[in-house]
Structure formats: C-alpha cells, structure tokens
C-alpha cells in the first residue's frame, strides 16, 4: 500500500516508488536503531531487518514447495496450475528472509560450530538487554 501511495503522491513509476520506499525505510530504521543505541553510525554489524509483505512471503514459500515437488517427482507442474512465484517482481527481502530462517534453523540443528547463529543470537541478546526486555 505504501508503494502505491508513493506512486500517486510522487507521480512516479512503480519501480521508482519501490526504490524510494526501500531507501527511506532503511534510512529511517538505521536512524532509529542509532537513537536507541542498538547501532552506531556506519556500523556494518547492525541487526538485519527485512522489508516483507505477507502475500510475497506466502507466494515465495508456495513457489519453493512447487519446485521441491517437481524435483522430487521429476515432473514439471504446468505453468497455468502453478500458484507460487507470481509475485516475484514485488519481492523486496522475502527470499532473503526465508533463506536466512532456513539457514539459521539448519545451523542450530546440525552445525557443531554454530558460528553464524551465535553471532545472530548474541546480537539479539545485546539488543534485548539495551531495551531491557531480555
């Protein structure tokens, strides 16, 4: 909805409105993290935040499931019967979110080192401590 509103307000294309939305949202988020003491200016190790829509996350999951089914059954689902992957042009961080969730779950379950997961977990714990919620 915000991207559609930007299209109307700024009288620009969908792609331009989308870029403006992502840029402003990430900038505002970084400023707010800095204000709360959860990040420092120019800090590359900031918490990862994803811009996603429910519809696009669902679309991507269905798309992944259809791909998995095709691979397992060695059969292609006819294009007109596919339900997922229709909104890929609207994805922002949906693919990265699903990838990171699955990677973290895998690391927690199977990785003896848990190096990446430990860093992510400690970052969350540090943020929670600063906000007095952990």
PyMOL CGO cylinders between C-alpha atoms (Angstrom):
from pymol import cmd
from pymol.cgo import CYLINDER

trace = [
    CYLINDER, 0.00, 0.00, 0.00, 2.80, 2.40, 0.86, 0.3, 1, 1, 1, 1, 1, 1,
    CYLINDER, 2.80, 2.40, 0.86, 4.41, 1.90, -2.55, 0.3, 1, 1, 1, 1, 1, 1,
    CYLINDER, 4.41, 1.90, -2.55, 1.07, 2.55, -4.29, 0.3, 1, 1, 1, 1, 1, 1,
    CYLINDER, 1.07, 2.55, -4.29, 0.62, 5.70, -2.20, 0.3, 1, 1, 1, 1, 1, 1,
    CYLINDER, 0.62, 5.70, -2.20, 4.11, 6.89, -3.17, 0.3, 1, 1, 1, 1, 1, 1,
    CYLINDER, 4.11, 6.89, -3.17, 3.28, 6.28, -6.85, 0.3, 1, 1, 1, 1, 1, 1,
    CYLINDER, 3.28, 6.28, -6.85, 0.27, 8.56, -6.52, 0.3, 1, 1, 1, 1, 1, 1,
    CYLINDER, 0.27, 8.56, -6.52, 1.87, 11.20, -4.28, 0.3, 1, 1, 1, 1, 1, 1,
    CYLINDER, 1.87, 11.20, -4.28, 5.18, 11.44, -6.14, 0.3, 1, 1, 1, 1, 1, 1,
    CYLINDER, 5.18, 11.44, -6.14, 3.65, 10.70, -9.57, 0.3, 1, 1, 1, 1, 1, 1,
    CYLINDER, 3.65, 10.70, -9.57, 6.32, 8.16, -10.38, 0.3, 1, 1, 1, 1, 1, 1,
    CYLINDER, 6.32, 8.16, -10.38, 6.55, 4.61, -11.71, 0.3, 1, 1, 1, 1, 1, 1,
    CYLINDER, 6.55, 4.61, -11.71, 6.08, 1.55, -9.51, 0.3, 1, 1, 1, 1, 1, 1,
    CYLINDER, 6.08, 1.55, -9.51, 9.80, 0.81, -9.66, 0.3, 1, 1, 1, 1, 1, 1,
    CYLINDER, 9.80, 0.81, -9.66, 10.75, 4.35, -8.64, 0.3, 1, 1, 1, 1, 1, 1,
    CYLINDER, 10.75, 4.35, -8.64, 8.21, 4.32, -5.80, 0.3, 1, 1, 1, 1, 1, 1,
    CYLINDER, 8.21, 4.32, -5.80, 9.53, 0.95, -4.65, 0.3, 1, 1, 1, 1, 1, 1,
    CYLINDER, 9.53, 0.95, -4.65, 13.15, 2.18, -4.64, 0.3, 1, 1, 1, 1, 1, 1,
    CYLINDER, 13.15, 2.18, -4.64, 12.12, 5.31, -2.75, 0.3, 1, 1, 1, 1, 1, 1,
    CYLINDER, 12.12, 5.31, -2.75, 10.18, 3.22, -0.20, 0.3, 1, 1, 1, 1, 1, 1,
    CYLINDER, 10.18, 3.22, -0.20, 13.08, 0.83, 0.42, 0.3, 1, 1, 1, 1, 1, 1,
    CYLINDER, 13.08, 0.83, 0.42, 15.64, 3.64, 0.65, 0.3, 1, 1, 1, 1, 1, 1,
    CYLINDER, 15.64, 3.64, 0.65, 13.56, 5.75, 3.06, 0.3, 1, 1, 1, 1, 1, 1,
    CYLINDER, 13.56, 5.75, 3.06, 12.54, 2.77, 5.19, 0.3, 1, 1, 1, 1, 1, 1,
    CYLINDER, 12.54, 2.77, 5.19, 16.12, 1.53, 5.59, 0.3, 1, 1, 1, 1, 1, 1,
    CYLINDER, 16.12, 1.53, 5.59, 17.34, 5.08, 6.36, 0.3, 1, 1, 1, 1, 1, 1,
    CYLINDER, 17.34, 5.08, 6.36, 14.63, 5.61, 8.98, 0.3, 1, 1, 1, 1, 1, 1,
    CYLINDER, 14.63, 5.61, 8.98, 15.32, 2.24, 10.51, 0.3, 1, 1, 1, 1, 1, 1,
    CYLINDER, 15.32, 2.24, 10.51, 19.06, 2.91, 10.77, 0.3, 1, 1, 1, 1, 1, 1,
    CYLINDER, 19.06, 2.91, 10.77, 18.41, 6.30, 12.38, 0.3, 1, 1, 1, 1, 1, 1,
    CYLINDER, 18.41, 6.30, 12.38, 16.02, 4.75, 14.90, 0.3, 1, 1, 1, 1, 1, 1,
    CYLINDER, 16.02, 4.75, 14.90, 18.47, 1.95, 15.75, 0.3, 1, 1, 1, 1, 1, 1,
    CYLINDER, 18.47, 1.95, 15.75, 21.15, 4.58, 16.35, 0.3, 1, 1, 1, 1, 1, 1,
    CYLINDER, 21.15, 4.58, 16.35, 18.82, 6.65, 18.56, 0.3, 1, 1, 1, 1, 1, 1,
    CYLINDER, 18.82, 6.65, 18.56, 18.09, 3.57, 20.67, 0.3, 1, 1, 1, 1, 1, 1,
    CYLINDER, 18.09, 3.57, 20.67, 21.80, 2.74, 20.95, 0.3, 1, 1, 1, 1, 1, 1,
    CYLINDER, 21.80, 2.74, 20.95, 21.42, -0.51, 19.01, 0.3, 1, 1, 1, 1, 1, 1,
    CYLINDER, 21.42, -0.51, 19.01, 23.70, 0.61, 16.19, 0.3, 1, 1, 1, 1, 1, 1,
    CYLINDER, 23.70, 0.61, 16.19, 26.48, 3.11, 15.57, 0.3, 1, 1, 1, 1, 1, 1,
    CYLINDER, 26.48, 3.11, 15.57, 26.70, 5.38, 12.50, 0.3, 1, 1, 1, 1, 1, 1,
    CYLINDER, 26.70, 5.38, 12.50, 28.33, 3.44, 9.67, 0.3, 1, 1, 1, 1, 1, 1,
    CYLINDER, 28.33, 3.44, 9.67, 28.18, 0.18, 11.64, 0.3, 1, 1, 1, 1, 1, 1,
    CYLINDER, 28.18, 0.18, 11.64, 28.19, -2.79, 9.26, 0.3, 1, 1, 1, 1, 1, 1,
    CYLINDER, 28.19, -2.79, 9.26, 27.21, -5.24, 12.02, 0.3, 1, 1, 1, 1, 1, 1,
    CYLINDER, 27.21, -5.24, 12.02, 23.73, -3.81, 12.51, 0.3, 1, 1, 1, 1, 1, 1,
    CYLINDER, 23.73, -3.81, 12.51, 20.78, -6.10, 13.12, 0.3, 1, 1, 1, 1, 1, 1,
    CYLINDER, 20.78, -6.10, 13.12, 19.35, -7.49, 9.91, 0.3, 1, 1, 1, 1, 1, 1,
    CYLINDER, 19.35, -7.49, 9.91, 15.85, -6.21, 9.28, 0.3, 1, 1, 1, 1, 1, 1,
    CYLINDER, 15.85, -6.21, 9.28, 13.68, -7.41, 6.42, 0.3, 1, 1, 1, 1, 1, 1,
    CYLINDER, 13.68, -7.41, 6.42, 11.10, -5.49, 4.42, 0.3, 1, 1, 1, 1, 1, 1,
    CYLINDER, 11.10, -5.49, 4.42, 8.47, -8.06, 3.50, 0.3, 1, 1, 1, 1, 1, 1,
    CYLINDER, 8.47, -8.06, 3.50, 4.81, -8.42, 2.71, 0.3, 1, 1, 1, 1, 1, 1,
    CYLINDER, 4.81, -8.42, 2.71, 2.71, -11.34, 3.88, 0.3, 1, 1, 1, 1, 1, 1,
    CYLINDER, 2.71, -11.34, 3.88, 1.50, -12.06, 0.35, 0.3, 1, 1, 1, 1, 1, 1,
    CYLINDER, 1.50, -12.06, 0.35, 5.03, -12.19, -1.08, 0.3, 1, 1, 1, 1, 1, 1,
    CYLINDER, 5.03, -12.19, -1.08, 6.32, -14.44, 1.72, 0.3, 1, 1, 1, 1, 1, 1,
    CYLINDER, 6.32, -14.44, 1.72, 3.43, -16.82, 1.10, 0.3, 1, 1, 1, 1, 1, 1,
    CYLINDER, 3.43, -16.82, 1.10, 3.99, -16.67, -2.67, 0.3, 1, 1, 1, 1, 1, 1,
    CYLINDER, 3.99, -16.67, -2.67, 7.68, -17.49, -2.25, 0.3, 1, 1, 1, 1, 1, 1,
    CYLINDER, 7.68, -17.49, -2.25, 7.02, -20.41, 0.10, 0.3, 1, 1, 1, 1, 1, 1,
    CYLINDER, 7.02, -20.41, 0.10, 4.46, -21.89, -2.31, 0.3, 1, 1, 1, 1, 1, 1,
    CYLINDER, 4.46, -21.89, -2.31, 6.95, -21.40, -5.16, 0.3, 1, 1, 1, 1, 1, 1,
    CYLINDER, 6.95, -21.40, -5.16, 9.67, -23.25, -3.19, 0.3, 1, 1, 1, 1, 1, 1,
    CYLINDER, 9.67, -23.25, -3.19, 7.27, -26.08, -2.36, 0.3, 1, 1, 1, 1, 1, 1,
    CYLINDER, 7.27, -26.08, -2.36, 6.28, -26.43, -6.01, 0.3, 1, 1, 1, 1, 1, 1,
    CYLINDER, 6.28, -26.43, -6.01, 9.94, -26.56, -7.04, 0.3, 1, 1, 1, 1, 1, 1,
    CYLINDER, 9.94, -26.56, -7.04, 10.61, -29.21, -4.39, 0.3, 1, 1, 1, 1, 1, 1,
    CYLINDER, 10.61, -29.21, -4.39, 7.62, -31.25, -5.57, 0.3, 1, 1, 1, 1, 1, 1,
    CYLINDER, 7.62, -31.25, -5.57, 8.80, -31.03, -9.20, 0.3, 1, 1, 1, 1, 1, 1,
    CYLINDER, 8.80, -31.03, -9.20, 12.32, -32.13, -8.25, 0.3, 1, 1, 1, 1, 1, 1,
    CYLINDER, 12.32, -32.13, -8.25, 11.11, -35.00, -6.06, 0.3, 1, 1, 1, 1, 1, 1,
    CYLINDER, 11.11, -35.00, -6.06, 8.63, -36.25, -8.69, 0.3, 1, 1, 1, 1, 1, 1,
    CYLINDER, 8.63, -36.25, -8.69, 10.81, -35.37, -11.69, 0.3, 1, 1, 1, 1, 1, 1,
    CYLINDER, 10.81, -35.37, -11.69, 7.75, -33.78, -13.29, 0.3, 1, 1, 1, 1, 1, 1,
    CYLINDER, 7.75, -33.78, -13.29, 7.02, -30.17, -14.17, 0.3, 1, 1, 1, 1, 1, 1,
    CYLINDER, 7.02, -30.17, -14.17, 3.82, -28.60, -12.93, 0.3, 1, 1, 1, 1, 1, 1,
    CYLINDER, 3.82, -28.60, -12.93, 2.05, -26.91, -15.86, 0.3, 1, 1, 1, 1, 1, 1,
    CYLINDER, 2.05, -26.91, -15.86, 2.57, -23.15, -15.72, 0.3, 1, 1, 1, 1, 1, 1,
    CYLINDER, 2.57, -23.15, -15.72, -1.17, -22.43, -15.58, 0.3, 1, 1, 1, 1, 1, 1,
    CYLINDER, -1.17, -22.43, -15.58, -1.52, -24.65, -12.48, 0.3, 1, 1, 1, 1, 1, 1,
    CYLINDER, -1.52, -24.65, -12.48, 1.36, -23.12, -10.52, 0.3, 1, 1, 1, 1, 1, 1,
    CYLINDER, 1.36, -23.12, -10.52, 0.27, -20.96, -7.63, 0.3, 1, 1, 1, 1, 1, 1,
    CYLINDER, 0.27, -20.96, -7.63, 3.62, -19.66, -6.39, 0.3, 1, 1, 1, 1, 1, 1,
    CYLINDER, 3.62, -19.66, -6.39, 6.19, -17.37, -7.95, 0.3, 1, 1, 1, 1, 1, 1,
    CYLINDER, 6.19, -17.37, -7.95, 3.64, -14.98, -9.40, 0.3, 1, 1, 1, 1, 1, 1,
    CYLINDER, 3.64, -14.98, -9.40, 4.70, -12.02, -7.27, 0.3, 1, 1, 1, 1, 1, 1,
    CYLINDER, 4.70, -12.02, -7.27, 8.47, -12.20, -7.71, 0.3, 1, 1, 1, 1, 1, 1,
    CYLINDER, 8.47, -12.20, -7.71, 8.54, -8.70, -9.21, 0.3, 1, 1, 1, 1, 1, 1,
    CYLINDER, 8.54, -8.70, -9.21, 7.14, -7.39, -5.91, 0.3, 1, 1, 1, 1, 1, 1,
    CYLINDER, 7.14, -7.39, -5.91, 9.63, -9.19, -3.64, 0.3, 1, 1, 1, 1, 1, 1,
    CYLINDER, 9.63, -9.19, -3.64, 11.92, -6.97, -1.56, 0.3, 1, 1, 1, 1, 1, 1,
    CYLINDER, 11.92, -6.97, -1.56, 13.52, -9.10, 1.18, 0.3, 1, 1, 1, 1, 1, 1,
    CYLINDER, 13.52, -9.10, 1.18, 11.19, -12.12, 1.15, 0.3, 1, 1, 1, 1, 1, 1,
    CYLINDER, 11.19, -12.12, 1.15, 13.66, -14.52, -0.48, 0.3, 1, 1, 1, 1, 1, 1,
    CYLINDER, 13.66, -14.52, -0.48, 16.47, -13.43, 1.85, 0.3, 1, 1, 1, 1, 1, 1,
    CYLINDER, 16.47, -13.43, 1.85, 14.23, -13.79, 4.92, 0.3, 1, 1, 1, 1, 1, 1,
    CYLINDER, 14.23, -13.79, 4.92, 13.21, -17.36, 4.04, 0.3, 1, 1, 1, 1, 1, 1,
    CYLINDER, 13.21, -17.36, 4.04, 16.82, -18.24, 3.17, 0.3, 1, 1, 1, 1, 1, 1,
    CYLINDER, 16.82, -18.24, 3.17, 18.14, -16.82, 6.46, 0.3, 1, 1, 1, 1, 1, 1,
    CYLINDER, 18.14, -16.82, 6.46, 15.42, -18.52, 8.52, 0.3, 1, 1, 1, 1, 1, 1,
    CYLINDER, 15.42, -18.52, 8.52, 16.16, -21.90, 6.96, 0.3, 1, 1, 1, 1, 1, 1,
    CYLINDER, 16.16, -21.90, 6.96, 19.93, -21.40, 7.26, 0.3, 1, 1, 1, 1, 1, 1,
    CYLINDER, 19.93, -21.40, 7.26, 19.65, -20.43, 10.92, 0.3, 1, 1, 1, 1, 1, 1,
    CYLINDER, 19.65, -20.43, 10.92, 17.37, -23.39, 11.66, 0.3, 1, 1, 1, 1, 1, 1,
    CYLINDER, 17.37, -23.39, 11.66, 19.80, -25.73, 9.89, 0.3, 1, 1, 1, 1, 1, 1,
    CYLINDER, 19.80, -25.73, 9.89, 22.82, -24.24, 11.71, 0.3, 1, 1, 1, 1, 1, 1,
    CYLINDER, 22.82, -24.24, 11.71, 21.13, -24.60, 15.08, 0.3, 1, 1, 1, 1, 1, 1,
    CYLINDER, 21.13, -24.60, 15.08, 20.23, -28.18, 14.42, 0.3, 1, 1, 1, 1, 1, 1,
    CYLINDER, 20.23, -28.18, 14.42, 23.25, -29.53, 12.55, 0.3, 1, 1, 1, 1, 1, 1,
    CYLINDER, 23.25, -29.53, 12.55, 26.24, -27.20, 12.74, 0.3, 1, 1, 1, 1, 1, 1,
    CYLINDER, 26.24, -27.20, 12.74, 28.67, -28.06, 15.54, 0.3, 1, 1, 1, 1, 1, 1,
    CYLINDER, 28.67, -28.06, 15.54, 30.27, -24.61, 15.40, 0.3, 1, 1, 1, 1, 1, 1,
    CYLINDER, 30.27, -24.61, 15.40, 27.10, -22.53, 15.22, 0.3, 1, 1, 1, 1, 1, 1,
    CYLINDER, 27.10, -22.53, 15.22, 29.33, -19.57, 14.46, 0.3, 1, 1, 1, 1, 1, 1,
    CYLINDER, 29.33, -19.57, 14.46, 26.82, -17.52, 12.44, 0.3, 1, 1, 1, 1, 1, 1,
    CYLINDER, 26.82, -17.52, 12.44, 23.92, -18.44, 14.69, 0.3, 1, 1, 1, 1, 1, 1,
    CYLINDER, 23.92, -18.44, 14.69, 25.92, -17.48, 17.77, 0.3, 1, 1, 1, 1, 1, 1,
    CYLINDER, 25.92, -17.48, 17.77, 26.65, -14.05, 16.31, 0.3, 1, 1, 1, 1, 1, 1,
    CYLINDER, 26.65, -14.05, 16.31, 22.99, -13.50, 15.40, 0.3, 1, 1, 1, 1, 1, 1,
    CYLINDER, 22.99, -13.50, 15.40, 21.80, -14.74, 18.80, 0.3, 1, 1, 1, 1, 1, 1,
    CYLINDER, 21.80, -14.74, 18.80, 24.29, -12.58, 20.68, 0.3, 1, 1, 1, 1, 1, 1,
    CYLINDER, 24.29, -12.58, 20.68, 23.25, -9.55, 18.62, 0.3, 1, 1, 1, 1, 1, 1,
    CYLINDER, 23.25, -9.55, 18.62, 19.62, -10.19, 19.54, 0.3, 1, 1, 1, 1, 1, 1,
    CYLINDER, 19.62, -10.19, 19.54, 20.53, -10.65, 23.20, 0.3, 1, 1, 1, 1, 1, 1,
    CYLINDER, 20.53, -10.65, 23.20, 22.55, -7.42, 23.20, 0.3, 1, 1, 1, 1, 1, 1,
    CYLINDER, 22.55, -7.42, 23.20, 19.64, -5.54, 21.62, 0.3, 1, 1, 1, 1, 1, 1,
    CYLINDER, 19.64, -5.54, 21.62, 17.19, -7.03, 24.12, 0.3, 1, 1, 1, 1, 1, 1,
    CYLINDER, 17.19, -7.03, 24.12, 19.45, -6.08, 27.03, 0.3, 1, 1, 1, 1, 1, 1,
    CYLINDER, 19.45, -6.08, 27.03, 19.70, -2.49, 25.79, 0.3, 1, 1, 1, 1, 1, 1,
    CYLINDER, 19.70, -2.49, 25.79, 15.92, -2.34, 25.55, 0.3, 1, 1, 1, 1, 1, 1,
    CYLINDER, 15.92, -2.34, 25.55, 15.53, -4.07, 28.96, 0.3, 1, 1, 1, 1, 1, 1,
    CYLINDER, 15.53, -4.07, 28.96, 13.39, -6.87, 27.50, 0.3, 1, 1, 1, 1, 1, 1,
    CYLINDER, 13.39, -6.87, 27.50, 15.72, -9.80, 27.83, 0.3, 1, 1, 1, 1, 1, 1,
]
cmd.load_cgo(trace, "trace")
